[in-house]
Amino acid sequence: MSTAMNFGAKSFQPRPPDKGSFPLDHFGECKSFKEKFMKCLHDNHFENALCRNESKEYLECRMERTVGRLLV
């Protein structure tokens, strides 16, 4: 019965993000945020939920630097 219910369902095909859509820190502008995040991960046995604030700060830094570069 469950097979009949799933017969018409489409399978999900994951795909990577578009090239250039993820803000990488090529110039090391957010290195201190990254190091703080990595230290938090290490100290918390890589439980990323415990480092949510550090992750947010790092990504905010990357977004600010990326947007600033796009506007120039």
Predicted model as a PDB file, atoms N, CA, C, CB and O in Angstrom, pLDDT in the B-factor column:
MODEL        1                                                                  
ATOM      1  N   MET A   1       0.814  -1.193   0.000  1.00 51.00           N  
ATOM      2  CA  MET A   1       0.000   0.000   0.000  1.00 51.00           C  
ATOM      3  C   MET A   1       0.859   1.257   0.000  1.00 51.00           C  
ATOM      4  CB  MET A   1      -0.927  -0.002   1.193  1.00 51.00           C  
ATOM      5  O   MET A   1       0.558   2.207  -0.723  1.00 51.00           O  
ATOM      6  N   SER A   2       1.918   1.279   0.795  1.00 53.00           N  
ATOM      7  CA  SER A   2       2.773   2.459   0.813  1.00 53.00           C  
ATOM      8  C   SER A   2       3.504   2.640  -0.515  1.00 53.00           C  
ATOM      9  CB  SER A   2       3.779   2.361   1.954  1.00 53.00           C  
ATOM     10  O   SER A   2       3.842   3.765  -0.884  1.00 53.00           O  
ATOM     11  N   THR A   3       3.751   1.546  -1.239  1.00 55.00           N  
ATOM     12  CA  THR A   3       4.398   1.638  -2.543  1.00 55.00           C  
ATOM     13  C   THR A   3       3.507   2.392  -3.521  1.00 55.00           C  
ATOM     14  CB  THR A   3       4.726   0.237  -3.087  1.00 55.00           C  
ATOM     15  O   THR A   3       3.997   3.211  -4.299  1.00 55.00           O  
ATOM     16  N   ALA A   4       2.219   2.128  -3.491  1.00 56.00           N  
ATOM     17  CA  ALA A   4       1.285   2.811  -4.381  1.00 56.00           C  
ATOM     18  C   ALA A   4       1.222   4.301  -4.064  1.00 56.00           C  
ATOM     19  CB  ALA A   4      -0.111   2.188  -4.273  1.00 56.00           C  
ATOM     20  O   ALA A   4       1.044   5.120  -4.965  1.00 56.00           O  
ATOM     21  N   MET A   5       1.366   4.653  -2.805  1.00 60.00           N  
ATOM     22  CA  MET A   5       1.308   6.064  -2.410  1.00 60.00           C  
ATOM     23  C   MET A   5       2.546   6.824  -2.872  1.00 60.00           C  
ATOM     24  CB  MET A   5       1.160   6.186  -0.892  1.00 60.00           C  
ATOM     25  O   MET A   5       2.470   8.021  -3.150  1.00 60.00           O  
ATOM     26  N   ASN A   6       3.683   6.140  -2.957  1.00 60.00           N  
ATOM     27  CA  ASN A   6       4.936   6.787  -3.347  1.00 60.00           C  
ATOM     28  C   ASN A   6       5.217   6.672  -4.839  1.00 60.00           C  
ATOM     29  CB  ASN A   6       6.085   6.190  -2.573  1.00 60.00           C  
ATOM     30  O   ASN A   6       6.208   7.218  -5.325  1.00 60.00           O  
ATOM     31  N   PHE A   7       4.371   5.979  -5.561  1.00 62.00           N  
ATOM     32  CA  PHE A   7       4.617   5.729  -6.976  1.00 62.00           C  
ATOM     33  C   PHE A   7       4.761   7.016  -7.783  1.00 62.00           C  
ATOM     34  CB  PHE A   7       3.499   4.894  -7.550  1.00 62.00           C  
ATOM     35  O   PHE A   7       5.635   7.114  -8.644  1.00 62.00           O  
ATOM     36  N   GLY A   8       3.913   7.999  -7.510  1.00 63.00           N  
ATOM     37  CA  GLY A   8       3.962   9.243  -8.279  1.00 63.00           C  
ATOM     38  C   GLY A   8       4.882  10.293  -7.697  1.00 63.00           C  
ATOM     39  O   GLY A   8       5.025  11.367  -8.280  1.00 63.00           O  
ATOM     40  N   ALA A   9       5.507  10.021  -6.568  1.00 64.00           N  
ATOM     41  CA  ALA A   9       6.372  11.013  -5.920  1.00 64.00           C  
ATOM     42  C   ALA A   9       7.672  11.179  -6.706  1.00 64.00           C  
ATOM     43  CB  ALA A   9       6.677  10.600  -4.459  1.00 64.00           C  
ATOM     44  O   ALA A   9       8.254  10.205  -7.185  1.00 64.00           O  
ATOM     45  N   LYS A  10       8.102  12.397  -6.824  1.00 70.00           N  
ATOM     46  CA  LYS A  10       9.369  12.680  -7.498  1.00 70.00           C  
ATOM     47  C   LYS A  10      10.506  12.552  -6.489  1.00 70.00           C  
ATOM     48  CB  LYS A  10       9.357  14.103  -8.144  1.00 70.00           C  
ATOM     49  O   LYS A  10      10.348  12.878  -5.313  1.00 70.00           O  
ATOM     50  N   SER A  11      11.626  12.083  -6.954  1.00 77.00           N  
ATOM     51  CA  SER A  11      12.772  11.977  -6.049  1.00 77.00           C  
ATOM     52  C   SER A  11      13.508  13.316  -6.021  1.00 77.00           C  
ATOM     53  CB  SER A  11      13.733  10.825  -6.491  1.00 77.00           C  
ATOM     54  O   SER A  11      13.597  14.018  -7.028  1.00 77.00           O  
ATOM     55  N   PHE A  12      14.019  13.642  -4.870  1.00 74.00           N  
ATOM     56  CA  PHE A  12      14.752  14.895  -4.681  1.00 74.00           C  
ATOM     57  C   PHE A  12      16.190  14.717  -5.141  1.00 74.00           C  
ATOM     58  CB  PHE A  12      14.708  15.349  -3.198  1.00 74.00           C  
ATOM     59  O   PHE A  12      16.861  13.777  -4.715  1.00 74.00           O  
ATOM     60  N   GLN A  13      16.668  15.596  -5.995  1.00 78.00           N  
ATOM     61  CA  GLN A  13      18.040  15.559  -6.475  1.00 78.00           C  
ATOM     62  C   GLN A  13      18.790  16.773  -5.923  1.00 78.00           C  
ATOM     63  CB  GLN A  13      18.087  15.533  -8.034  1.00 78.00           C  
ATOM     64  O   GLN A  13      18.631  17.878  -6.442  1.00 78.00           O  
ATOM     65  N   PRO A  14      19.608  16.585  -4.876  1.00 73.00           N  
ATOM     66  CA  PRO A  14      20.351  17.727  -4.324  1.00 73.00           C  
ATOM     67  C   PRO A  14      21.379  18.233  -5.329  1.00 73.00           C  
ATOM     68  CB  PRO A  14      21.049  17.335  -3.003  1.00 73.00           C  
ATOM     69  O   PRO A  14      21.898  17.472  -6.145  1.00 73.00           O  
ATOM     70  N   ARG A  15      21.663  19.524  -5.255  1.00 74.00           N  
ATOM     71  CA  ARG A  15      22.687  20.091  -6.125  1.00 74.00           C  
ATOM     72  C   ARG A  15      23.496  21.099  -5.324  1.00 74.00           C  
ATOM     73  CB  ARG A  15      22.055  20.755  -7.387  1.00 74.00           C  
ATOM     74  O   ARG A  15      22.966  21.716  -4.401  1.00 74.00           O  
ATOM     75  N   PRO A  16      24.747  21.275  -5.654  1.00 68.00           N  
ATOM     76  CA  PRO A  16      25.589  22.218  -4.905  1.00 68.00           C  
ATOM     77  C   PRO A  16      25.143  23.657  -5.164  1.00 68.00           C  
ATOM     78  CB  PRO A  16      27.077  22.043  -5.291  1.00 68.00           C  
ATOM     79  O   PRO A  16      24.455  23.917  -6.151  1.00 68.00           O  
ATOM     80  N   PRO A  17      25.525  24.599  -4.289  1.00 63.00           N  
ATOM     81  CA  PRO A  17      25.161  25.998  -4.521  1.00 63.00           C  
ATOM     82  C   PRO A  17      25.839  26.526  -5.787  1.00 63.00           C  
ATOM     83  CB  PRO A  17      25.549  26.867  -3.303  1.00 63.00           C  
ATOM     84  O   PRO A  17      26.859  25.990  -6.221  1.00 63.00           O  
ATOM     85  N   ASP A  18      25.278  27.560  -6.364  1.00 68.00           N  
ATOM     86  CA  ASP A  18      25.871  28.182  -7.544  1.00 68.00           C  
ATOM     87  C   ASP A  18      27.266  28.671  -7.216  1.00 68.00           C  
ATOM     88  CB  ASP A  18      24.999  29.343  -8.055  1.00 68.00           C  
ATOM     89  O   ASP A  18      27.523  29.123  -6.100  1.00 68.00           O  
ATOM     90  N   LYS A  19      28.162  28.586  -8.173  1.00 67.00           N  
ATOM     91  CA  LYS A  19      29.535  29.031  -7.975  1.00 67.00           C  
ATOM     92  C   LYS A  19      29.535  30.514  -7.602  1.00 67.00           C  
ATOM     93  CB  LYS A  19      30.389  28.781  -9.249  1.00 67.00           C  
ATOM     94  O   LYS A  19      28.927  31.343  -8.279  1.00 67.00           O  
ATOM     95  N   GLY A  20      30.225  30.821  -6.522  1.00 60.00           N  
ATOM     96  CA  GLY A  20      30.317  32.210  -6.082  1.00 60.00           C  
ATOM     97  C   GLY A  20      29.205  32.644  -5.152  1.00 60.00           C  
ATOM     98  O   GLY A  20      29.202  33.789  -4.698  1.00 60.00           O  
ATOM     99  N   SER A  21      28.247  31.758  -4.850  1.00 60.00           N  
ATOM    100  CA  SER A  21      27.129  32.170  -4.003  1.00 60.00           C  
ATOM    101  C   SER A  21      27.444  32.034  -2.518  1.00 60.00           C  
ATOM    102  CB  SER A  21      25.899  31.354  -4.339  1.00 60.00           C  
ATOM    103  O   SER A  21      26.758  32.632  -1.689  1.00 60.00           O  
ATOM    104  N   PHE A  22      28.462  31.263  -2.168  1.00 62.00           N  
ATOM    105  CA  PHE A  22      28.840  31.107  -0.771  1.00 62.00           C  
ATOM    106  C   PHE A  22      30.012  32.033  -0.489  1.00 62.00           C  
ATOM    107  CB  PHE A  22      29.201  29.624  -0.440  1.00 62.00           C  
ATOM    108  O   PHE A  22      31.036  31.947  -1.167  1.00 62.00           O  
ATOM    109  N   PRO A  23      29.888  32.915   0.491  1.00 64.00           N  
ATOM    110  CA  PRO A  23      30.918  33.935   0.738  1.00 64.00           C  
ATOM    111  C   PRO A  23      32.177  33.371   1.401  1.00 64.00           C  
ATOM    112  CB  PRO A  23      30.348  35.034   1.607  1.00 64.00           C  
ATOM    113  O   PRO A  23      32.219  33.242   2.624  1.00 64.00           O  
ATOM    114  N   LEU A  24      33.184  33.039   0.626  1.00 72.00           N  
ATOM    115  CA  LEU A  24      34.449  32.552   1.155  1.00 72.00           C  
ATOM    116  C   LEU A  24      35.316  33.731   1.599  1.00 72.00           C  
ATOM    117  CB  LEU A  24      35.189  31.698   0.102  1.00 72.00           C  
ATOM    118  O   LEU A  24      35.195  34.839   1.077  1.00 72.00           O  
ATOM    119  N   ASP A  25      36.167  33.478   2.544  1.00 78.00           N  
ATOM    120  CA  ASP A  25      37.028  34.523   3.105  1.00 78.00           C  
ATOM    121  C   ASP A  25      38.413  34.478   2.467  1.00 78.00           C  
ATOM    122  CB  ASP A  25      37.142  34.367   4.635  1.00 78.00           C  
ATOM    123  O   ASP A  25      39.392  34.115   3.118  1.00 78.00           O  
ATOM    124  N   HIS A  26      38.488  34.846   1.202  1.00 78.00           N  
ATOM    125  CA  HIS A  26      39.741  34.771   0.457  1.00 78.00           C  
ATOM    126  C   HIS A  26      40.823  35.687   1.014  1.00 78.00           C  
ATOM    127  CB  HIS A  26      39.495  35.109  -0.984  1.00 78.00           C  
ATOM    128  O   HIS A  26      42.007  35.361   0.928  1.00 78.00           O  
ATOM    129  N   PHE A  27      40.441  36.821   1.580  1.00 85.00           N  
ATOM    130  CA  PHE A  27      41.413  37.805   2.036  1.00 85.00           C  
ATOM    131  C   PHE A  27      41.660  37.759   3.536  1.00 85.00           C  
ATOM    132  CB  PHE A  27      40.959  39.174   1.652  1.00 85.00           C  
ATOM    133  O   PHE A  27      42.391  38.599   4.060  1.00 85.00           O  
ATOM    134  N   GLY A  28      41.074  36.806   4.236  1.00 89.00           N  
ATOM    135  CA  GLY A  28      41.285  36.661   5.674  1.00 89.00           C  
ATOM    136  C   GLY A  28      40.701  37.781   6.504  1.00 89.00           C  
ATOM    137  O   GLY A  28      41.162  38.040   7.615  1.00 89.00           O  
ATOM    138  N   GLU A  29      39.686  38.450   5.972  1.00 91.00           N  
ATOM    139  CA  GLU A  29      39.092  39.589   6.674  1.00 91.00           C  
ATOM    140  C   GLU A  29      38.342  39.167   7.942  1.00 91.00           C  
ATOM    141  CB  GLU A  29      38.145  40.333   5.744  1.00 91.00           C  
ATOM    142  O   GLU A  29      38.172  39.972   8.857  1.00 91.00           O  
ATOM    143  N   CYS A  30      37.908  37.946   7.995  1.00 92.00           N  
ATOM    144  CA  CYS A  30      37.119  37.462   9.135  1.00 92.00           C  
ATOM    145  C   CYS A  30      37.841  36.336   9.871  1.00 92.00           C  
ATOM    146  CB  CYS A  30      35.740  36.978   8.663  1.00 92.00           C  
ATOM    147  O   CYS A  30      37.210  35.487  10.500  1.00 92.00           O  
ATOM    148  N   LYS A  31      39.155  36.342   9.787  1.00 93.00           N  
ATOM    149  CA  LYS A  31      39.944  35.268  10.366  1.00 93.00           C  
ATOM    150  C   LYS A  31      39.715  35.129  11.873  1.00 93.00           C  
ATOM    151  CB  LYS A  31      41.413  35.504  10.087  1.00 93.00           C  
ATOM    152  O   LYS A  31      39.635  34.012  12.384  1.00 93.00           O  
ATOM    153  N   SER A  32      39.611  36.238  12.577  1.00 95.00           N  
ATOM    154  CA  SER A  32      39.420  36.166  14.032  1.00 95.00           C  
ATOM    155  C   SER A  32      38.084  35.507  14.379  1.00 95.00           C  
ATOM    156  CB  SER A  32      39.490  37.575  14.655  1.00 95.00           C  
ATOM    157  O   SER A  32      37.994  34.752  15.347  1.00 95.00           O  
ATOM    158  N   PHE A  33      37.034  35.796  13.577  1.00 94.00           N  
ATOM    159  CA  PHE A  33      35.730  35.170  13.800  1.00 94.00           C  
ATOM    160  C   PHE A  33      35.807  33.667  13.530  1.00 94.00           C  
ATOM    161  CB  PHE A  33      34.655  35.821  12.903  1.00 94.00           C  
ATOM    162  O   PHE A  33      35.240  32.860  14.267  1.00 94.00           O  
ATOM    163  N   LYS A  34      36.516  33.311  12.467  1.00 92.00           N  
ATOM    164  CA  LYS A  34      36.662  31.899  12.114  1.00 92.00           C  
ATOM    165  C   LYS A  34      37.418  31.152  13.203  1.00 92.00           C  
ATOM    166  CB  LYS A  34      37.387  31.750  10.766  1.00 92.00           C  
ATOM    167  O   LYS A  34      37.025  30.050  13.585  1.00 92.00           O  
ATOM    168  N   GLU A  35      38.504  31.745  13.709  1.00 95.00           N  
ATOM    169  CA  GLU A  35      39.290  31.094  14.750  1.00 95.00           C  
ATOM    170  C   GLU A  35      38.476  30.922  16.031  1.00 95.00           C  
ATOM    171  CB  GLU A  35      40.559  31.898  15.037  1.00 95.00           C  
ATOM    172  O   GLU A  35      38.586  29.898  16.707  1.00 95.00           O  
ATOM    173  N   LYS A  36      37.664  31.918  16.363  1.00 96.00           N  
ATOM    174  CA  LYS A  36      36.802  31.828  17.538  1.00 96.00           C  
ATOM    175  C   LYS A  36      35.791  30.684  17.362  1.00 96.00           C  
ATOM    176  CB  LYS A  36      36.067  33.175  17.779  1.00 96.00           C  
ATOM    177  O   LYS A  36      35.551  29.916  18.293  1.00 96.00           O  
ATOM    178  N   PHE A  37      35.211  30.579  16.182  1.00 94.00           N  
ATOM    179  CA  PHE A  37      34.262  29.513  15.878  1.00 94.00           C  
ATOM    180  C   PHE A  37      34.933  28.144  15.944  1.00 94.00           C  
ATOM    181  CB  PHE A  37      33.644  29.729  14.496  1.00 94.00           C  
ATOM    182  O   PHE A  37      34.386  27.216  16.540  1.00 94.00           O  
ATOM    183  N   MET A  38      36.111  28.011  15.339  1.00 94.00           N  
ATOM    184  CA  MET A  38      36.818  26.738  15.341  1.00 94.00           C  
ATOM    185  C   MET A  38      37.222  26.322  16.751  1.00 94.00           C  
ATOM    186  CB  MET A  38      38.047  26.821  14.451  1.00 94.00           C  
ATOM    187  O   MET A  38      37.161  25.140  17.090  1.00 94.00           O  
ATOM    188  N   LYS A  39      37.633  27.281  17.573  1.00 96.00           N  
ATOM    189  CA  LYS A  39      37.980  26.982  18.964  1.00 96.00           C  
ATOM    190  C   LYS A  39      36.747  26.492  19.717  1.00 96.00           C  
ATOM    191  CB  LYS A  39      38.577  28.229  19.661  1.00 96.00           C  
ATOM    192  O   LYS A  39      36.821  25.534  20.486  1.00 96.00           O  
ATOM    193  N   CYS A  40      35.622  27.149  19.491  1.00 96.00           N  
ATOM    194  CA  CYS A  40      34.374  26.729  20.124  1.00 96.00           C  
ATOM    195  C   CYS A  40      34.031  25.296  19.728  1.00 96.00           C  
ATOM    196  CB  CYS A  40      33.224  27.680  19.740  1.00 96.00           C  
ATOM    197  O   CYS A  40      33.666  24.486  20.581  1.00 96.00           O  
ATOM    198  N   LEU A  41      34.145  24.983  18.447  1.00 95.00           N  
ATOM    199  CA  LEU A  41      33.863  23.619  17.991  1.00 95.00           C  
ATOM    200  C   LEU A  41      34.778  22.610  18.675  1.00 95.00           C  
ATOM    201  CB  LEU A  41      34.019  23.521  16.469  1.00 95.00           C  
ATOM    202  O   LEU A  41      34.329  21.571  19.159  1.00 95.00           O  
ATOM    203  N   HIS A  42      36.056  22.932  18.705  1.00 96.00           N  
ATOM    204  CA  HIS A  42      37.021  22.026  19.328  1.00 96.00           C  
ATOM    205  C   HIS A  42      36.721  21.840  20.808  1.00 96.00           C  
ATOM    206  CB  HIS A  42      38.445  22.553  19.144  1.00 96.00           C  
ATOM    207  O   HIS A  42      36.727  20.715  21.308  1.00 96.00           O  
ATOM    208  N   ASP A  43      36.461  22.937  21.511  1.00 97.00           N  
ATOM    209  CA  ASP A  43      36.188  22.880  22.954  1.00 97.00           C  
ATOM    210  C   ASP A  43      34.904  22.127  23.270  1.00 97.00           C  
ATOM    211  CB  ASP A  43      36.104  24.284  23.524  1.00 97.00           C  
ATOM    212  O   ASP A  43      34.764  21.570  24.359  1.00 97.00           O  
ATOM    213  N   ASN A  44      33.963  22.104  22.326  1.00 96.00           N  
ATOM    214  CA  ASN A  44      32.669  21.457  22.541  1.00 96.00           C  
ATOM    215  C   ASN A  44      32.520  20.148  21.769  1.00 96.00           C  
ATOM    216  CB  ASN A  44      31.557  22.400  22.150  1.00 96.00           C  
ATOM    217  O   ASN A  44      31.409  19.727  21.448  1.00 96.00           O  
ATOM    218  N   HIS A  45      33.667  19.502  21.471  1.00 96.00           N  
ATOM    219  CA  HIS A  45      33.681  18.198  20.796  1.00 96.00           C  
ATOM    220  C   HIS A  45      32.874  18.230  19.493  1.00 96.00           C  
ATOM    221  CB  HIS A  45      33.123  17.112  21.732  1.00 96.00           C  
ATOM    222  O   HIS A  45      32.176  17.273  19.155  1.00 96.00           O  
ATOM    223  N   PHE A  46      32.985  19.345  18.773  1.00 94.00           N  
ATOM    224  CA  PHE A  46      32.377  19.537  17.450  1.00 94.00           C  
ATOM    225  C   PHE A  46      30.859  19.427  17.452  1.00 94.00           C  
ATOM    226  CB  PHE A  46      32.937  18.534  16.490  1.00 94.00           C  
ATOM    227  O   PHE A  46      30.255  19.013  16.463  1.00 94.00           O  
ATOM    228  N   GLU A  47      30.251  19.799  18.568  1.00 94.00           N  
ATOM    229  CA  GLU A  47      28.792  19.931  18.646  1.00 94.00           C  
ATOM    230  C   GLU A  47      28.442  21.334  18.156  1.00 94.00           C  
ATOM    231  CB  GLU A  47      28.253  19.681  20.122  1.00 94.00           C  
ATOM    232  O   GLU A  47      28.459  22.287  18.934  1.00 94.00           O  
ATOM    233  N   ASN A  48      28.125  21.461  16.868  1.00 90.00           N  
ATOM    234  CA  ASN A  48      27.949  22.784  16.272  1.00 90.00           C  
ATOM    235  C   ASN A  48      26.792  23.573  16.871  1.00 90.00           C  
ATOM    236  CB  ASN A  48      27.739  22.645  14.797  1.00 90.00           C  
ATOM    237  O   ASN A  48      26.800  24.802  16.807  1.00 90.00           O  
ATOM    238  N   ALA A  49      25.800  22.909  17.450  1.00 94.00           N  
ATOM    239  CA  ALA A  49      24.676  23.632  18.062  1.00 94.00           C  
ATOM    240  C   ALA A  49      25.145  24.487  19.234  1.00 94.00           C  
ATOM    241  CB  ALA A  49      23.597  22.645  18.534  1.00 94.00           C  
ATOM    242  O   ALA A  49      24.536  25.511  19.542  1.00 94.00           O  
ATOM    243  N   LEU A  50      26.223  24.070  19.883  1.00 96.00           N  
ATOM    244  CA  LEU A  50      26.754  24.829  21.015  1.00 96.00           C  
ATOM    245  C   LEU A  50      27.542  26.059  20.575  1.00 96.00           C  
ATOM    246  CB  LEU A  50      27.637  23.938  21.864  1.00 96.00           C  
ATOM    247  O   LEU A  50      27.897  26.898  21.403  1.00 96.00           O  
ATOM    248  N   CYS A  51      27.814  26.170  19.287  1.00 95.00           N  
ATOM    249  CA  CYS A  51      28.609  27.286  18.756  1.00 95.00           C  
ATOM    250  C   CYS A  51      27.793  28.145  17.794  1.00 95.00           C  
ATOM    251  CB  CYS A  51      29.861  26.758  18.047  1.00 95.00           C  
ATOM    252  O   CYS A  51      28.347  28.782  16.897  1.00 95.00           O  
ATOM    253  N   ARG A  52      26.500  28.158  17.983  1.00 95.00           N  
ATOM    254  CA  ARG A  52      25.612  28.874  17.071  1.00 95.00           C  
ATOM    255  C   ARG A  52      25.941  30.370  17.009  1.00 95.00           C  
ATOM    256  CB  ARG A  52      24.161  28.678  17.497  1.00 95.00           C  
ATOM    257  O   ARG A  52      25.936  30.952  15.924  1.00 95.00           O  
ATOM    258  N   ASN A  53      26.223  30.994  18.143  1.00 96.00           N  
ATOM    259  CA  ASN A  53      26.534  32.433  18.142  1.00 96.00           C  
ATOM    260  C   ASN A  53      27.818  32.731  17.383  1.00 96.00           C  
ATOM    261  CB  ASN A  53      26.653  32.953  19.575  1.00 96.00           C  
ATOM    262  O   ASN A  53      27.882  33.698  16.625  1.00 96.00           O  
ATOM    263  N   GLU A  54      28.840  31.905  17.581  1.00 95.00           N  
ATOM    264  CA  GLU A  54      30.111  32.102  16.884  1.00 95.00           C  
ATOM    265  C   GLU A  54      29.941  31.911  15.375  1.00 95.00           C  
ATOM    266  CB  GLU A  54      31.176  31.130  17.425  1.00 95.00           C  
ATOM    267  O   GLU A  54      30.534  32.639  14.578  1.00 95.00           O  
ATOM    268  N   SER A  55      29.134  30.937  14.997  1.00 92.00           N  
ATOM    269  CA  SER A  55      28.858  30.701  13.589  1.00 92.00           C  
ATOM    270  C   SER A  55      28.141  31.899  12.969  1.00 92.00           C  
ATOM    271  CB  SER A  55      28.019  29.430  13.415  1.00 92.00           C  
ATOM    272  O   SER A  55      28.476  32.339  11.870  1.00 92.00           O  
ATOM    273  N   LYS A  56      27.158  32.411  13.688  1.00 93.00           N  
ATOM    274  CA  LYS A  56      26.389  33.569  13.214  1.00 93.00           C  
ATOM    275  C   LYS A  56      27.295  34.782  13.024  1.00 93.00           C  
ATOM    276  CB  LYS A  56      25.255  33.905  14.203  1.00 93.00           C  
ATOM    277  O   LYS A  56      27.193  35.486  12.020  1.00 93.00           O  
ATOM    278  N   GLU A  57      28.181  35.026  13.990  1.00 94.00           N  
ATOM    279  CA  GLU A  57      29.101  36.169  13.887  1.00 94.00           C  
ATOM    280  C   GLU A  57      30.024  36.030  12.685  1.00 94.00           C  
ATOM    281  CB  GLU A  57      29.934  36.304  15.168  1.00 94.00           C  
ATOM    282  O   GLU A  57      30.270  37.003  11.972  1.00 94.00           O  
ATOM    283  N   TYR A  58      30.530  34.832  12.460  1.00 91.00           N  
ATOM    284  CA  TYR A  58      31.416  34.606  11.318  1.00 91.00           C  
ATOM    285  C   TYR A  58      30.685  34.826   9.993  1.00 91.00           C  
ATOM    286  CB  TYR A  58      31.993  33.189  11.367  1.00 91.00           C  
ATOM    287  O   TYR A  58      31.198  35.506   9.104  1.00 91.00           O  
ATOM    288  N   LEU A  59      29.497  34.257   9.863  1.00 89.00           N  
ATOM    289  CA  LEU A  59      28.751  34.421   8.616  1.00 89.00           C  
ATOM    290  C   LEU A  59      28.304  35.861   8.402  1.00 89.00           C  
ATOM    291  CB  LEU A  59      27.542  33.503   8.606  1.00 89.00           C  
ATOM    292  O   LEU A  59      28.274  36.332   7.265  1.00 89.00           O  
ATOM    293  N   GLU A  60      27.958  36.568   9.473  1.00 91.00           N  
ATOM    294  CA  GLU A  60      27.615  37.990   9.344  1.00 91.00           C  
ATOM    295  C   GLU A  60      28.816  38.778   8.832  1.00 91.00           C  
ATOM    296  CB  GLU A  60      27.137  38.563  10.699  1.00 91.00           C  
ATOM    297  O   GLU A  60      28.675  39.645   7.970  1.00 91.00           O  
ATOM    298  N   CYS A  61      29.994  38.475   9.364  1.00 91.00           N  
ATOM    299  CA  CYS A  61      31.209  39.141   8.890  1.00 91.00           C  
ATOM    300  C   CYS A  61      31.410  38.886   7.407  1.00 91.00           C  
ATOM    301  CB  CYS A  61      32.435  38.665   9.681  1.00 91.00           C  
ATOM    302  O   CYS A  61      31.701  39.811   6.649  1.00 91.00           O  
ATOM    303  N   ARG A  62      31.256  37.629   6.988  1.00 88.00           N  
ATOM    304  CA  ARG A  62      31.449  37.293   5.573  1.00 88.00           C  
ATOM    305  C   ARG A  62      30.423  37.997   4.690  1.00 88.00           C  
ATOM    306  CB  ARG A  62      31.360  35.777   5.369  1.00 88.00           C  
ATOM    307  O   ARG A  62      30.761  38.502   3.619  1.00 88.00           O  
ATOM    308  N   MET A  63      29.176  38.028   5.138  1.00 85.00           N  
ATOM    309  CA  MET A  63      28.142  38.678   4.337  1.00 85.00           C  
ATOM    310  C   MET A  63      28.407  40.179   4.219  1.00 85.00           C  
ATOM    311  CB  MET A  63      26.756  38.431   4.950  1.00 85.00           C  
ATOM    312  O   MET A  63      28.249  40.754   3.142  1.00 85.00           O  
ATOM    313  N   GLU A  64      28.805  40.806   5.308  1.00 86.00           N  
ATOM    314  CA  GLU A  64      29.112  42.249   5.272  1.00 86.00           C  
ATOM    315  C   GLU A  64      30.242  42.543   4.323  1.00 86.00           C  
ATOM    316  CB  GLU A  64      29.468  42.762   6.663  1.00 86.00           C  
ATOM    317  O   GLU A  64      30.174  43.511   3.564  1.00 86.00           O  
ATOM    318  N   ARG A  65      31.289  41.726   4.345  1.00 83.00           N  
ATOM    319  CA  ARG A  65      32.448  41.967   3.467  1.00 83.00           C  
ATOM    320  C   ARG A  65      32.091  41.690   2.014  1.00 83.00           C  
ATOM    321  CB  ARG A  65      33.644  41.089   3.891  1.00 83.00           C  
ATOM    322  O   ARG A  65      32.531  42.416   1.122  1.00 83.00           O  
ATOM    323  N   THR A  66      31.304  40.655   1.762  1.00 74.00           N  
ATOM    324  CA  THR A  66      30.924  40.304   0.389  1.00 74.00           C  
ATOM    325  C   THR A  66      30.004  41.367  -0.207  1.00 74.00           C  
ATOM    326  CB  THR A  66      30.235  38.926   0.356  1.00 74.00           C  
ATOM    327  O   THR A  66      30.205  41.789  -1.345  1.00 74.00           O  
ATOM    328  N   VAL A  67      29.004  41.799   0.544  1.00 62.00           N  
ATOM    329  CA  VAL A  67      28.059  42.821   0.061  1.00 62.00           C  
ATOM    330  C   VAL A  67      28.793  44.124  -0.175  1.00 62.00           C  
ATOM    331  CB  VAL A  67      26.899  43.034   1.070  1.00 62.00           C  
ATOM    332  O   VAL A  67      28.550  44.799  -1.176  1.00 62.00           O  
ATOM    333  N   GLY A  68      29.695  44.491   0.738  1.00 60.00           N  
ATOM    334  CA  GLY A  68      30.462  45.714   0.564  1.00 60.00           C  
ATOM    335  C   GLY A  68      31.282  45.706  -0.708  1.00 60.00           C  
ATOM    336  O   GLY A  68      31.399  46.730  -1.381  1.00 60.00           O  
ATOM    337  N   ARG A  69      31.854  44.551  -1.046  1.00 61.00           N  
ATOM    338  CA  ARG A  69      32.657  44.444  -2.258  1.00 61.00           C  
ATOM    339  C   ARG A  69      31.786  44.525  -3.512  1.00 61.00           C  
ATOM    340  CB  ARG A  69      33.449  43.137  -2.252  1.00 61.00           C  
ATOM    341  O   ARG A  69      32.211  45.051  -4.541  1.00 61.00           O  
ATOM    342  N   LEU A  70      30.565  43.999  -3.414  1.00 59.00           N  
ATOM    343  CA  LEU A  70      29.670  44.028  -4.574  1.00 59.00           C  
ATOM    344  C   LEU A  70      29.167  45.440  -4.854  1.00 59.00           C  
ATOM    345  CB  LEU A  70      28.485  43.086  -4.355  1.00 59.00           C  
ATOM    346  O   LEU A  70      28.898  45.788  -6.004  1.00 59.00           O  
ATOM    347  N   LEU A  71      29.038  46.251  -3.810  1.00 59.00           N  
ATOM    348  CA  LEU A  71      28.519  47.607  -3.984  1.00 59.00           C  
ATOM    349  C   LEU A  71      29.565  48.588  -4.499  1.00 59.00           C  
ATOM    350  CB  LEU A  71      27.967  48.109  -2.682  1.00 59.00           C  
ATOM    351  O   LEU A  71      29.223  49.660  -4.997  1.00 59.00           O  
ATOM    352  N   VAL A  72      30.822  48.225  -4.382  1.00 54.00           N  
ATOM    353  CA  VAL A  72      31.911  49.133  -4.813  1.00 54.00           C  
ATOM    354  C   VAL A  72      32.114  49.075  -6.286  1.00 54.00           C  
ATOM    355  CB  VAL A  72      33.213  48.796  -4.117  1.00 54.00           C  
ATOM    356  O   VAL A  72      32.982  49.768  -6.817  1.00 54.00           O  
TER     357      VAL A  72                                                      
ENDMDL                                                                          
END                                                                             
